[in-house]
Amino acid sequence: MRIISGDFKGRRLKAVPGTGTRPTSDKIRESIFNMIGPFFEGGRSLDLYGGSGALSIEALSRGVEQATIVDAEPKAIETIKENIQTLDIDERVEVFRNDAYRALKALRKREIRFRYVFLDPPYKKQKIAKEIEFLVEHHLLEPQALIVAEHDAKLRLPEQIGTCKMHKHEQYNSTTAVTIFVNEDERTMTHE
């Protein structure tokens, strides 16, 4: 795996050892960033299924200011930490070992809002619509925030989830699709 563009272009990333994590291919990652970017002016990103951290690190390379990366697997957390230390970006990244739902509850208490959210769960454990509902209900998204969900090609996500509307949907092969949602809620306050 390598960083495709931006400040860390060409730098190699370590993959999570073993077969428990399915990494996003460089080709799909490049396609995702062509759809949502390709470059950013600041903002904060959240990755609930960090794996190696490649999606968040790619976003940081392209101009995102801060990243929060979550994963439940110890090997993934170890790999994420190695990758961010290799690139000397420790101060721009928070890493949490937790499951997605617990992480969302903890983030809600901190009143952080995200401009970019990456959801790439194990295909057998997909709860993407519920996770987007939680992000919307608890005001964890900035207005016009982008949510990128990589999922099983057989999964059909709703056109609208709360204030988030489906923006793009691409199928890459018989197993992988990417759906992008945009938060159309224009409110800027943290609480209703």
Sequence and secondary structure as in RCSB ss.txt:
>XXXX:A:sequence
MRIISGDFKGRRLKAVPGTGTRPTSDKIRESIFNMIGPFFEGGRSLDLYGGSGALSIEALSRGVEQATIVDAEPK
AIETIKENIQTLDIDERVEVFRNDAYRALKALRKREIRFRYVFLDPPYKKQKIAKEIEFLVEHHLLEPQALIVAE
HDAKLRLPEQIGTCKMHKHEQYNSTTAVTIFVNEDERTMTHE
>XXXX:A:secstr
 B  SSTTTT B    SSSS     HHHHHHHHHHH S   S EEEESS TTSHHHHHHHHTT  EEEEEES HH
HHHHHHHHHHHTT GGGEEEEES HHHHHHHHHHHT  EEEEEE   GGG  HHHHHHHHHHTT EEEEEEEEEE
EETT    SEETTEEEEEEEE SSSEEEEEEEE      S  
